[in-house]
Amino acid sequence: MRHVSADELKRWAKKTAITVAAVLIVGTSALAWLWHDRASLDEVDWPAYPAIEPSIDAATLKQAGVTPLEHSGDDLFAMLVLEGESGPEYWLGLNNFYMITRYNRSVNYAMSVHQLAREIRAARESRGR
């Protein structure tokens, strides 16, 4: 895991992803880490606690059994768990997601802003604007 400077996290990156959906392999260290089960952690270099700052590299995610559902181009990720209609949803927050949380630190708020923006863009594009 690499330390991220404050300067790296201060910038909104235009036309880049905000989040990426992820799949977790059941029984892996990612779930133990997310639920603060320190005794079950494997030899994975996880941050001390789940945080919204992107600080987990792709190699650590892979080692822990986390698979992004699409390529983001980002180097660092934050592991996010949100309550969905059918149970937990796993997401990787990227730098732009972190930037949204600078206004309001709530992960639910940031995801709502992101999803609303996506819906507005889709509606505009469907009307040909």
C-alpha positions as CSV (number, residue, x, y, z in Angstrom):
1,M,0.0,0.0,0.0
2,R,1.3,3.4,-0.9
3,H,0.9,6.7,1.1
4,V,-1.2,9.3,-0.7
5,S,-0.3,12.9,-0.4
6,A,-2.9,15.5,0.3
7,D,-2.0,17.2,-3.0
8,E,-2.8,14.0,-4.9
9,L,-6.3,13.9,-3.4
10,K,-7.2,17.6,-3.9
11,R,-7.9,17.4,-7.6
12,W,-11.1,16.6,-9.5
13,A,-10.1,14.6,-12.6
14,K,-12.4,15.5,-15.5
15,K,-13.9,12.6,-17.5
16,T,-12.8,9.9,-15.2
17,A,-14.7,7.3,-13.2
18,I,-16.0,8.0,-9.7
19,T,-16.8,4.5,-8.5
20,V,-16.4,0.9,-9.8
21,A,-18.7,-1.9,-8.7
22,A,-16.7,-4.9,-7.3
23,V,-17.2,-8.5,-6.4
24,L,-15.8,-10.1,-3.2
25,I,-14.9,-13.7,-3.0
26,V,-16.6,-15.1,0.1
27,G,-14.3,-16.1,2.9
28,T,-11.5,-13.7,1.9
29,S,-9.6,-11.2,4.0
30,A,-11.5,-8.3,2.3
31,L,-14.7,-9.2,4.2
32,A,-12.8,-9.7,7.5
33,W,-11.2,-6.2,7.1
34,L,-14.5,-4.6,6.2
35,W,-16.2,-5.9,9.3
36,H,-13.2,-5.2,11.6
37,D,-12.5,-8.9,12.2
38,R,-8.7,-8.5,12.8
39,A,-8.2,-12.1,13.9
40,S,-9.3,-13.4,10.5
41,L,-7.1,-11.2,8.3
42,D,-4.7,-12.9,6.0
43,E,-1.3,-11.5,5.1
44,V,-2.8,-8.6,3.2
45,D,-1.5,-5.1,3.8
46,W,-4.9,-3.4,4.6
47,P,-5.2,0.1,6.0
48,A,-5.9,0.2,9.7
49,Y,-9.7,0.7,9.1
50,P,-12.0,1.1,6.1
51,A,-11.6,4.7,4.9
52,I,-13.0,6.7,2.0
53,E,-9.6,8.0,1.0
54,P,-8.3,5.9,-1.9
55,S,-5.3,4.0,-0.4
56,I,-5.6,0.4,-1.6
57,D,-3.7,-0.6,-4.7
58,A,-4.9,-3.1,-7.3
59,A,-2.5,-5.8,-6.2
60,T,-3.8,-5.7,-2.6
61,L,-7.4,-5.9,-3.9
62,K,-6.6,-8.9,-6.0
63,Q,-4.7,-10.6,-3.2
64,A,-7.7,-10.1,-0.9
65,G,-10.2,-11.5,-3.3
66,V,-11.7,-8.2,-4.6
67,T,-12.5,-8.0,-8.3
68,P,-13.5,-4.7,-10.0
69,L,-16.2,-5.2,-12.5
70,E,-14.6,-2.7,-14.9
71,H,-11.2,-1.1,-15.5
72,S,-11.0,2.4,-14.0
73,G,-7.5,3.5,-14.8
74,D,-6.9,4.6,-11.2
75,D,-4.0,3.4,-9.2
76,L,-5.7,3.6,-5.7
77,F,-9.1,2.6,-4.4
78,A,-11.2,2.9,-1.3
79,M,-13.3,-0.2,-0.4
80,L,-17.0,0.8,0.1
81,V,-19.9,-1.2,1.3
82,L,-23.4,0.1,0.8
83,E,-26.7,-1.4,1.7
84,G,-28.6,-2.3,-1.5
85,E,-32.1,-3.6,-2.1
86,S,-30.8,-7.2,-2.1
87,G,-28.1,-6.9,0.6
88,P,-24.6,-5.4,0.6
89,E,-23.2,-3.8,-2.5
90,Y,-19.4,-3.6,-2.9
91,W,-17.8,-0.6,-4.6
92,L,-14.4,0.8,-5.1
93,G,-14.3,4.6,-4.6
94,L,-11.9,6.5,-6.7
95,N,-10.3,9.9,-6.3
96,N,-13.4,11.7,-7.7
97,F,-15.6,9.9,-5.2
98,Y,-13.3,11.1,-2.4
99,M,-13.6,14.6,-3.8
100,I,-17.4,14.5,-3.4
101,T,-16.9,13.5,0.2
102,R,-14.9,16.7,0.9
103,Y,-18.3,18.5,1.0
104,N,-20.0,15.9,3.1
105,R,-18.1,12.9,4.5
106,S,-21.1,10.5,4.2
107,V,-20.5,7.6,1.8
108,N,-24.3,7.4,1.2
109,Y,-24.4,11.1,0.4
110,A,-21.5,10.9,-2.1
111,M,-23.0,7.8,-3.8
112,S,-26.4,9.5,-4.1
113,V,-24.8,12.6,-5.7
114,H,-22.9,10.4,-8.1
115,Q,-25.9,8.3,-9.0
116,L,-28.2,11.3,-9.4
117,A,-25.6,12.9,-11.7
118,R,-25.5,9.8,-13.8
119,E,-29.3,9.7,-14.1
120,I,-29.4,13.4,-15.1
121,R,-26.7,12.8,-17.8
122,A,-28.6,9.8,-19.2
123,A,-31.9,11.7,-19.3
124,R,-30.2,14.6,-21.2
125,E,-28.5,12.3,-23.6
126,S,-31.7,10.4,-24.3
127,R,-33.4,13.7,-25.3
128,G,-30.5,14.5,-27.7
129,R,-28.9,17.3,-25.8
